[in-house]
Every structure is written in structure tokens, then in C-alpha cells.
Amino acid sequence: MTVLRRPFGRTGEWVSILGFGCMRLPVIGGRMDQIDVQAAADMMRYAIDHGVNYFDTAYPYHAGSPEGPGASESFLGEVLSQGGYRQRVLVATKLPGWLVNSRDDMDRILEGQLDRLQSDYVDCYLLHGIDAAMWKKLCDLDVTGFLDAAKGDGRIRFAGFSFHDEAATFPPIVDAYDWNFCQIQYNYMDVDFQAGQEGLAYAAAKGLGVVIMEPLKGGRLARKPPAAVQALWDSAPVKRTPVEWALRFLWDDPRISVVLSGMSTLDQVVENVKYAEDERAASLQPEERELIARARELYRQRTLVDCTGCRYCMPCPQGIEIPLVFRIFNDSALYDSLDNERFEYRLSVLLGRTAPATSCVECGQCEAACPQKLSVIKELARAAEALEVEPAETGTLKQQASEGAE
């Protein structure tokens, strides 16, 4: 069997319903810029050999510094250059608008991306992280002229944008250019977030291919669910894993072209490919859709910070690993495990995985970069209040850390 495919808007292309997101590849020693080449290459080849044909990367993915470029584009280009894989896939990458200050910058950045991808063209080129302010900036610099020229000379085949703003901003951007596709954040928890279900309907009605990012909400919907949510899944006539429920919700909608998964292990690739071989549109039963809606409400009642772990806020100048802090803070509520999460947080500080949340100096860099528009400073303060280590416990933590605690 092979992964199912769907039309990609009006492009004439057919895309696998599972896309490979290259933002969370396995790394060595916890360093985001040090991709585990063998493990990641094995994952990509398995995916392609089983029908996955949409690969999404971007200028900053797996970067060691805010300026980039990251290691993801180069790695993808190297893997695809071997064994005829490049001809079997659509490659998507993105223009980092925050680094663009002139029309010439757009051409220069694209040329560098083509070099790293070892290709004469990019199949799907997106404007990265578009909101109202970024769209205005790029329009003032003639980004539509750039896209027209790059499509005209063959450097890109299809033009799109990834969206991070309020719902009202979405239709005007869709209408402002002859886009081929768009990329939005959407999952069963985020039906009314950013573009949301209304934006999905609008883009599809305009004939755009629709690419979904964050289908598992930064991995949160893949973890062991709270007992109440697990009881819902257990009550279903057809048994599915939490990952399959989340992906099935998306694939059930025929307006969605491809769902990106930022996979980090070969096991995840194998599992997701298996699901994508048999998940057809409009196949969920009404009672199954109702179960998903009930799970959504249970999660919403427990979530403290709506962080997806996308890492756009990083690096923090003070060394705070913001997504890690928020993940631990959320888990304390999701799983009724404040004592356990306090221990994980304190151990993470001790082992140097993050500076204490109280190290925040309220510079605001994280809030300016956050695509979810979170009040990061306020939420860090709340997390610190719940999780901060007590001095009396430091000795015990050190002893457990020296005994091999992970």
C-alpha cells in the first residue's frame, strides 16, 4: 500500500495527504543545528518509498542562531540529490520576511535556498509567517513582483504563504494575489484559532491548495491524554491512538490537501504512513465527530498556555527554554501532576536545559516573535510561580541527577 493523495488546489499536482515537516528532525546532543544525518535520512527515504511526496522546510529550521540559515534546507537537498528522490517529491520552503529589507534581498535569499537545496527550482515557495504587518512590509518591497518574476523564470513553480494572524486578516491576503496554496495552523483544538475553519473554507472556495501545520498542536495531542479524554477514546467502537484521532479529524475534511507532521523518529514515520494509507475524506461517523468535539472541550478546560512549541520565540537572550517551560506548566494541569512537573522543571534547570523562568527581564523579544500572539512574559511569571525550585530541595535533585536521571 501507499499513502493516499489528493488534488493540490488548481495546480494540477496530487499531493500525499501526509506531508513531511522538516522542522523537528532528530538531532545530536540536543543541538538543533546538528541533525542526526543517518537517522533523518532513513526517515525521509522510508516516507518517500511509501508515497509521501510533500516535504516542507524553511530558512530558519534547525538554525544555530536567529540569523540562520538553518541546517534543514541543506540536509533535505543532500538527501534528495541521491537515488532520484528529488524527482519524486514536491519541495516547499519559505521566504524569511523578517530578513528582507529590499527587493534584492528576496532574490538573494532565494538563490541561497536553491543552492542549499541543490535544485534549480522550488516547487512550493511560501512567504513565511505572514501577518498583517509582515504582509504590508513585503508588499511595500514589491513581493508580488518578485513572486511573478520567480514563477516566470522557473525558480519557483507555485506561490503560497503560511499564516499567523487574526481570522479577519486572512481573506484580504488570500484576495491580494493569485496564490496557488496557503498553509494554516489547524487541528481539532484550533478550529477557531487564527484562520480557523472559516479561513479553511475561504481558501478552499478560492481554489487554493490547503496545507495544515501543527496537526498535533506541537505534539500535545500525541501524548498520553488525561484520563477523561482517554475514556472518550475508549468508548469509541473503533479503537484509535490519540495521534490517529487527531490526523483522522483533518483527513476527514476533503478541503484539506496535505497535513504536515514534524516527525522526529522512524517509528513516528512508520506509524503516520500507516494511518495515511487508509484515511479517506468524509469517513468519520457522526458519533465519532461528537467524541472529538467532547475531547476538545475537556482539553480546553485544562490548558494553561496555548503554546505549540514552534520555537519562534527562541533563543531567549536570558537562556530560558520557553517552550520547555510552557510544556511542563501545561502538563501539570493536563495530567494532574504538579509535583512531577515541578520535579522535571527543577531538574531541567539544574542540568542546564533552561534558565529559571524568573530570569526573564521582560525584553519582549519572545512576544514579538510568537505566532500565537501569547503574552509570554505574563505566562512565564505564572509558570515560575507554580514550578520554581525551593532551595531546600536542591541537594536531592543533584543526587538524582548524578545517578542518571534524564
C-alpha positions as CSV (number, residue, x, y, z in Angstrom):
1,M,0.0,0.0,0.0
2,T,1.0,3.6,-0.4
3,V,0.0,7.0,1.2
4,L,-3.2,8.3,-0.3
5,R,-3.1,11.5,-2.4
6,R,-5.4,14.4,-3.1
7,P,-5.5,17.3,-5.6
8,F,-3.4,20.3,-4.7
9,G,-5.9,23.1,-5.4
10,R,-5.8,24.0,-9.0
11,T,-2.1,23.3,-9.5
12,G,-2.7,20.0,-11.3
13,E,-0.5,18.3,-8.8
14,W,-1.6,15.5,-6.5
15,V,-0.1,15.5,-3.0
16,S,0.2,12.9,-0.3
17,I,-2.3,13.5,2.5
18,L,0.7,13.2,4.9
19,G,3.5,15.7,4.4
20,F,6.9,15.6,6.0
21,G,7.7,18.7,8.1
22,C,11.5,19.2,8.4
23,M,11.4,21.4,11.5
24,R,11.8,18.7,14.1
25,L,14.3,16.2,12.7
26,P,16.4,14.1,15.1
27,V,19.5,15.9,16.4
28,I,22.7,15.0,18.1
29,G,23.4,16.1,21.7
30,G,20.3,18.3,21.9
31,R,21.7,20.8,19.4
32,M,19.1,21.9,17.0
33,D,21.7,22.7,14.3
34,Q,23.3,19.2,14.5
35,I,20.9,17.0,12.6
36,D,21.4,13.2,13.1
37,V,22.1,12.7,9.4
38,Q,21.7,8.9,9.2
39,A,18.5,8.7,11.3
40,A,16.9,11.6,9.5
41,A,17.8,10.3,6.1
42,D,16.4,6.9,6.9
43,M,13.1,8.6,7.9
44,M,12.9,10.6,4.7
45,R,13.7,7.6,2.4
46,Y,11.1,5.5,4.1
47,A,8.5,8.2,3.7
48,I,9.2,8.7,0.0
49,D,9.3,5.0,-0.7
50,H,5.8,4.7,0.9
51,G,4.3,7.5,-1.2
52,V,5.0,10.7,0.8
53,N,5.7,13.4,-1.8
54,Y,5.4,16.7,0.0
55,F,8.5,17.9,2.0
56,D,8.3,21.2,3.9
57,T,11.4,23.1,5.2
58,A,12.3,26.7,5.8
59,Y,15.2,29.1,6.0
60,P,15.4,29.1,9.9
61,Y,14.7,25.4,10.5
62,H,17.4,23.7,12.6
63,A,19.4,27.0,12.9
64,G,22.1,27.6,15.5
65,S,21.5,31.3,15.5
66,P,18.5,33.7,14.9
67,E,20.0,34.9,11.7
68,G,20.2,31.4,10.1
69,P,20.2,29.8,7.7
70,G,19.4,26.6,9.4
71,A,20.7,23.1,8.5
72,S,17.3,21.8,7.4
73,E,17.4,23.1,3.8
74,S,20.9,21.8,3.1
75,F,20.1,18.4,4.7
76,L,17.0,18.0,2.6
77,G,18.8,19.0,-0.5
78,E,21.5,16.4,0.1
79,V,19.1,13.6,0.8
80,L,17.0,14.3,-2.3
81,S,20.1,14.6,-4.5
82,Q,20.7,10.9,-4.2
83,G,18.8,8.0,-5.8
84,G,16.4,10.0,-7.9
85,Y,14.4,11.2,-4.9
86,R,14.2,14.8,-6.0
87,Q,12.1,13.9,-9.0
88,R,9.6,12.1,-6.8
89,V,8.6,14.9,-4.4
90,L,7.4,18.5,-4.1
91,V,9.8,20.6,-2.1
92,A,8.4,23.5,-0.1
93,T,10.5,26.2,1.5
94,K,9.8,29.8,2.7
95,L,11.0,33.4,2.3
96,P,12.0,34.8,5.8
97,G,10.4,38.2,5.6
98,W,12.0,39.4,8.8
99,L,15.3,39.3,7.0
100,V,14.0,41.1,3.9
101,N,14.7,44.9,3.6
102,S,14.7,45.2,-0.2
103,R,13.6,43.5,-3.4
104,D,17.2,42.5,-4.0
105,D,17.1,40.6,-0.6
106,M,14.3,38.4,-1.9
107,D,16.3,37.3,-4.9
108,R,19.5,36.8,-2.9
109,I,17.7,34.7,-0.3
110,L,16.0,32.5,-2.8
111,E,19.3,31.9,-4.7
112,G,20.9,30.8,-1.4
113,Q,18.0,28.4,-0.8
114,L,18.3,26.9,-4.2
115,D,22.0,26.3,-3.6
116,R,21.3,24.6,-0.3
117,L,18.5,22.5,-1.8
118,Q,20.8,21.6,-4.7
119,S,18.0,22.4,-7.1
120,D,17.2,24.8,-9.9
121,Y,13.7,25.4,-8.6
122,V,11.4,25.2,-5.6
123,D,8.1,23.5,-6.2
124,C,6.2,25.4,-3.5
125,Y,7.5,28.7,-2.2
126,L,5.8,30.4,0.7
127,L,6.1,33.8,2.4
128,H,6.9,32.7,5.9
129,G,4.7,33.6,8.9
130,I,2.6,36.2,7.3
131,D,0.6,38.6,9.5
132,A,-0.8,42.0,8.6
133,A,2.4,43.9,9.4
134,M,4.6,41.5,7.5
135,W,2.3,41.4,4.5
136,K,2.4,45.2,4.3
137,K,6.1,45.4,4.7
138,L,6.7,42.8,1.9
139,C,4.1,44.4,-0.4
140,D,5.9,47.8,0.0
141,L,9.0,46.0,-1.2
142,D,7.2,44.5,-4.2
143,V,7.0,40.9,-3.1
144,T,4.2,40.2,-5.6
145,G,6.5,41.4,-8.4
146,F,9.2,39.1,-7.0
147,L,6.9,36.1,-7.0
148,D,5.7,36.8,-10.5
149,A,9.3,37.0,-11.7
150,A,10.4,33.9,-9.9
151,K,7.4,31.9,-11.3
152,G,8.1,33.4,-14.7
153,D,11.7,32.3,-14.9
154,G,11.1,28.9,-13.3
155,R,12.8,29.4,-9.9
156,I,9.5,28.6,-8.2
157,R,6.5,26.7,-9.5
158,F,3.8,27.6,-7.0
159,A,3.4,30.5,-4.7
160,G,1.8,30.4,-1.2
161,F,2.1,31.8,2.3
162,S,2.0,30.5,5.8
163,F,-0.4,32.5,8.0
164,H,-0.2,33.6,11.6
165,D,-2.7,36.3,12.5
166,E,-6.3,37.0,13.3
167,A,-9.0,35.5,11.2
168,A,-10.1,38.8,9.7
169,T,-6.7,39.4,8.2
170,F,-6.8,36.1,6.2
171,P,-9.3,36.8,3.4
172,P,-7.8,40.1,2.3
173,I,-4.4,38.4,1.9
174,V,-5.9,35.5,0.0
175,D,-7.6,38.0,-2.4
176,A,-4.5,40.2,-2.8
177,Y,-2.5,37.8,-5.1
178,D,-3.1,34.8,-7.4
179,W,-1.9,32.3,-4.8
180,N,-1.6,28.6,-5.6
181,F,-1.8,27.5,-2.0
182,C,-1.7,28.5,1.7
183,Q,-0.6,27.0,5.0
184,I,-2.6,27.4,8.2
185,Q,-2.5,26.1,11.7
186,Y,-5.4,23.8,12.2
187,N,-6.2,20.8,14.5
188,Y,-9.2,19.7,16.5
189,M,-8.2,22.1,19.2
190,D,-7.7,25.1,16.9
191,V,-10.8,25.2,14.8
192,D,-11.4,28.8,15.7
193,F,-7.8,29.9,16.0
194,Q,-6.2,32.3,13.5
195,A,-7.5,31.4,10.1
196,G,-9.5,28.6,11.6
197,Q,-12.4,26.7,10.0
198,E,-13.7,29.9,8.3
199,G,-10.3,30.6,6.7
200,L,-10.0,27.0,5.6
201,A,-13.4,27.3,3.9
202,Y,-12.5,30.6,2.3
203,A,-9.2,29.3,0.8
204,A,-10.7,26.1,-0.5
205,A,-13.6,28.1,-2.1
206,K,-10.9,30.2,-3.9
207,G,-9.3,27.0,-5.3
208,L,-6.2,27.2,-3.2
209,G,-4.4,24.0,-2.0
210,V,-4.6,24.0,1.8
211,V,-1.6,22.8,3.8
212,I,-2.1,22.1,7.5
213,M,0.6,22.8,10.1
214,E,0.6,21.9,13.8
215,P,-1.9,19.0,13.3
216,L,-0.9,17.6,16.8
217,K,-0.7,21.1,18.4
218,G,3.0,20.9,18.9
219,G,2.9,17.2,19.9
220,R,0.4,17.8,22.7
221,L,-2.3,15.8,21.1
222,A,0.1,12.9,20.6
223,R,0.9,12.4,24.3
224,K,-0.9,10.2,26.7
225,P,-4.2,12.0,27.2
226,P,-5.9,12.9,30.5
227,A,-8.0,10.1,32.0
228,A,-11.3,11.8,30.9
229,V,-10.1,12.1,27.3
230,Q,-8.8,8.6,27.2
231,A,-12.2,7.4,28.5
232,L,-13.8,9.1,25.5
233,W,-11.4,7.3,23.1
234,D,-12.0,4.0,24.9
235,S,-15.8,4.4,24.4
236,A,-15.5,4.6,20.6
237,P,-16.5,1.5,18.6
238,V,-13.3,1.7,16.6
239,K,-10.1,2.0,18.7
240,R,-7.5,4.6,17.6
241,T,-4.4,6.1,19.1
242,P,-4.5,9.8,20.1
243,V,-2.4,10.6,17.0
244,E,-4.8,8.8,14.7
245,W,-7.8,10.6,16.2
246,A,-6.1,13.9,15.5
247,L,-5.0,13.1,12.0
248,R,-8.3,11.5,11.2
249,F,-10.1,14.7,12.1
250,L,-8.1,16.5,9.5
251,W,-8.1,13.9,6.7
252,D,-11.9,13.6,7.1
253,D,-12.1,17.1,5.5
254,P,-11.8,16.9,1.7
255,R,-10.8,20.6,1.5
256,I,-7.5,19.8,3.2
257,S,-4.8,18.9,0.7
258,V,-1.9,17.8,2.9
259,V,-1.2,17.5,6.6
260,L,2.3,18.3,7.7
261,S,3.8,16.2,10.5
262,G,7.1,17.3,12.1
263,M,8.3,13.7,12.7
264,S,11.4,13.1,14.9
265,T,11.8,9.3,14.8
266,L,11.5,6.5,12.3
267,D,8.7,4.9,14.4
268,Q,6.7,8.1,14.0
269,V,7.1,8.0,10.3
270,V,6.1,4.3,10.1
271,E,3.0,5.0,12.3
272,N,1.9,8.1,10.4
273,V,2.4,6.4,7.0
274,K,0.3,3.5,8.1
275,Y,-2.6,5.9,9.0
276,A,-2.2,7.8,5.8
277,E,-2.7,4.7,3.7
278,D,-6.3,4.3,4.7
279,E,-7.7,7.6,5.9
280,R,-10.3,8.8,3.4
281,A,-12.3,12.0,3.5
282,A,-15.8,12.1,4.9
283,S,-15.4,8.7,6.5
284,L,-15.8,9.6,10.2
285,Q,-19.2,8.7,11.6
286,P,-21.3,11.5,13.3
287,E,-20.8,9.9,16.7
288,E,-17.0,9.9,16.2
289,R,-17.1,13.6,15.3
290,E,-19.0,14.2,18.5
291,L,-16.4,12.4,20.5
292,I,-13.7,14.7,19.1
293,A,-15.8,17.7,20.0
294,R,-16.1,16.5,23.5
295,A,-12.4,15.8,23.8
296,R,-11.7,19.4,22.6
297,E,-13.8,20.8,25.4
298,L,-12.1,18.6,28.0
299,Y,-8.7,19.8,26.8
300,R,-9.7,23.4,26.7
301,Q,-10.8,23.3,30.3
302,R,-7.3,22.2,31.3
303,T,-4.8,24.0,29.1
304,L,-2.9,26.9,30.8
305,V,-0.8,28.3,28.0
306,D,-1.7,27.8,24.3
307,C,1.9,27.2,23.2
308,T,2.5,24.9,20.2
309,G,6.3,24.5,20.8
310,C,7.1,26.1,17.4
311,R,10.2,27.8,18.9
312,Y,9.8,31.1,17.0
313,C,10.4,32.7,20.4
314,M,13.9,31.1,20.7
315,P,16.6,31.7,21.5
316,C,15.8,33.7,24.6
317,P,18.6,36.2,25.5
318,Q,18.4,35.0,29.1
319,G,18.7,31.3,28.3
320,I,15.1,30.4,29.2
321,E,13.9,27.4,27.1
322,I,10.4,28.9,26.8
323,P,8.6,26.0,25.0
324,L,10.0,23.6,27.6
325,V,8.8,25.7,30.5
326,F,5.3,26.1,29.0
327,R,5.1,22.4,28.1
328,I,5.9,21.4,31.7
329,F,3.5,24.0,33.0
330,N,0.7,22.7,30.8
331,D,1.4,19.1,31.6
332,S,1.0,19.9,35.3
333,A,-2.7,20.7,34.5
334,L,-3.4,18.3,31.7
335,Y,-2.2,15.3,33.7
336,D,-2.9,16.4,37.3
337,S,0.8,16.0,38.1
338,L,2.0,19.3,39.6
339,D,4.6,17.5,41.9
340,N,6.0,15.5,39.0
341,E,6.2,18.5,36.7
342,R,7.8,20.6,39.4
343,F,10.5,18.0,39.7
344,E,11.0,17.9,35.9
345,Y,11.3,21.7,35.8
346,R,13.7,21.9,38.6
347,L,15.8,19.1,37.2
348,S,15.8,20.8,33.8
349,V,17.2,24.0,35.4
350,L,19.8,22.1,37.4
351,L,21.0,20.2,34.3
352,G,21.2,23.5,32.3
353,R,18.4,22.7,29.9
354,T,16.8,26.0,30.7
355,A,17.4,29.1,32.8
356,P,14.8,29.6,35.5
357,A,11.7,31.4,34.3
358,T,12.4,34.1,36.8
359,S,15.4,35.0,34.7
360,C,13.1,36.9,32.4
361,V,14.0,40.6,32.1
362,E,10.8,41.4,30.1
363,C,12.7,42.4,26.9
364,G,9.7,41.4,24.8
365,Q,11.7,39.7,22.0
366,C,9.7,36.5,22.5
367,E,6.3,38.2,22.3
368,A,7.3,40.0,19.1
369,A,8.2,36.6,17.5
370,C,5.4,34.5,18.8
371,P,3.0,33.5,16.0
372,Q,0.3,32.6,18.6
373,K,0.5,36.2,20.0
374,L,0.9,34.9,23.5
375,S,1.6,37.1,26.5
376,V,4.8,35.2,27.0
377,I,6.2,37.4,29.8
378,K,3.0,37.1,31.9
379,E,2.8,33.4,31.3
380,L,6.4,32.8,32.2
381,A,5.7,34.6,35.5
382,R,2.7,32.3,36.1
383,A,4.8,29.2,35.3
384,A,7.6,30.4,37.6
385,E,5.1,30.8,40.5
386,A,3.9,27.2,40.0
387,L,7.1,25.5,39.2
388,E,10.1,27.3,40.7
389,V,12.6,25.2,42.8
390,E,12.8,25.5,46.5
391,P,16.4,25.8,47.8
392,A,15.9,23.0,50.4
393,E,15.3,20.5,47.6
394,T,18.5,21.3,45.6
395,G,20.6,18.6,47.2
396,T,18.2,15.8,46.5
397,L,17.9,16.9,42.9
398,K,21.6,17.0,42.4
399,Q,21.9,13.5,43.8
400,Q,19.2,12.1,41.5
401,A,20.7,13.9,38.5
402,S,24.2,12.4,39.2
403,E,22.5,9.0,39.3
404,G,21.4,9.3,35.7
405,A,18.0,10.9,35.8
406,E,17.1,12.1,32.3
